[in-house]
Amino acid sequence: MVTLRSDVVRAPTEYGAVLLHLDKGQYWTLNPSGDLVLRVLLSGGDADAAVAELCSAGEVEPDTARRDVDGLLAQLTDVGLVDR
């Protein structure tokens, strides 16, 4: 299960979303695909569900989608935006 840390706020934008780490005063932007993946994960879906959504939303091959989902999740974890 993936959750945003309690000190992180997500704000949707017309170009994806912005994640603001309140304690650090830093923000990150997600493009629409990255935001789609994050929304699936935050709603209780796992990486497989995020891959499936990413593939159905556009012309993305499953192997590419898997790398992208795993990479995004690793980055969000590394910079302290999500807990899993």
C-alpha positions in Angstrom: 0.0 0.0 0.0 1.3 3.4 -1.0 0.4 6.6 1.0 1.6 10.1 0.8 3.6 11.1 3.8 1.6 13.2 6.3 3.8 16.3 5.4 3.1 16.0 1.7 0.3 17.6 -0.2 -0.8 16.7 -3.8 -2.5 19.3 -5.9 -3.8 18.4 -9.3 -3.0 20.8 -12.2 -4.0 20.9 -15.8 -0.6 19.4 -16.6 -0.6 16.5 -14.0 0.0 17.3 -10.4 2.3 19.0 -8.0 3.6 17.4 -4.8 4.6 19.7 -2.0 6.7 18.6 0.9 5.6 21.0 3.5 8.5 20.5 6.0 11.2 20.8 3.4 9.5 23.5 1.3 10.2 21.6 -1.9 7.8 20.6 -4.6 7.9 18.2 -7.5 5.7 18.1 -10.6 4.2 15.0 -12.2 3.2 14.8 -15.8 -0.3 13.3 -16.5 1.1 9.8 -16.7 3.0 10.1 -13.5 -0.1 11.5 -11.8 -2.2 8.6 -13.1 0.3 6.1 -11.7 0.3 7.8 -8.3 -3.5 8.0 -8.2 -3.8 4.3 -8.8 -1.3 3.5 -6.1 -2.9 5.9 -3.6 -6.3 4.4 -4.2 -5.1 1.0 -3.1 -3.9 -0.4 -6.4 -0.6 -2.1 -6.7 2.1 -1.7 -9.4 0.4 -4.2 -11.7 -2.8 -2.1 -11.6 -0.8 1.0 -12.3 0.9 -0.7 -15.3 -2.5 -1.8 -16.6 -3.9 1.7 -16.3 -0.9 3.3 -17.9 -1.1 0.8 -20.9 -4.8 1.4 -21.3 -4.5 5.2 -21.2 -2.0 5.4 -24.0 0.2 3.6 -26.4 2.7 2.2 -23.9 4.1 -1.3 -24.0 3.8 -3.3 -20.8 7.6 -3.6 -20.3 8.0 0.2 -20.7 5.1 0.8 -18.4 6.6 -1.5 -15.7 9.9 0.3 -15.8 8.2 3.6 -15.6 6.0 2.6 -12.7 8.8 1.0 -10.7 11.1 4.0 -11.4 8.5 6.5 -10.3 7.7 4.6 -7.1 11.4 4.3 -6.3 12.0 8.1 -6.9 9.0 9.1 -4.8 10.2 6.9 -2.0 13.8 8.0 -2.2 12.9 11.7 -1.9 10.5 11.0 1.0 7.2 11.8 -0.6 5.5 8.4 -0.1 5.5 5.6 2.4 5.0 2.0 1.3 
